Amino acid sequence: MNGKGKIEGSKIVFNIDITYEKYNDKTSITWKSKFDFGILMRLIGIQKVEDISLKNIQQTIHCIESRLVYN
């Protein structure tokens, strides 16, 4: 997944690669991402960016998990 946009007037570019594999009775999710936050970190601070990012990652993983079918 690739994207770009603006937040608070700052350009953001990202690439996210999510893969999942089933091993016996378990599913493994691998998440790789690359973000360019532009000047956003200077505008709102690295801690705020990390907090917001973590919440979004958790919501995304929850969404993926809720759609996996277990036999």
Secondary structure, DSSP 8 states (H G I E B T S, - for coil): -EEEEEETTEEEEEEEEEEEEEETTEEEEEEEEEEE-TTHHHHH-HHHHHHHHHHHHHHHHHHHHHH----
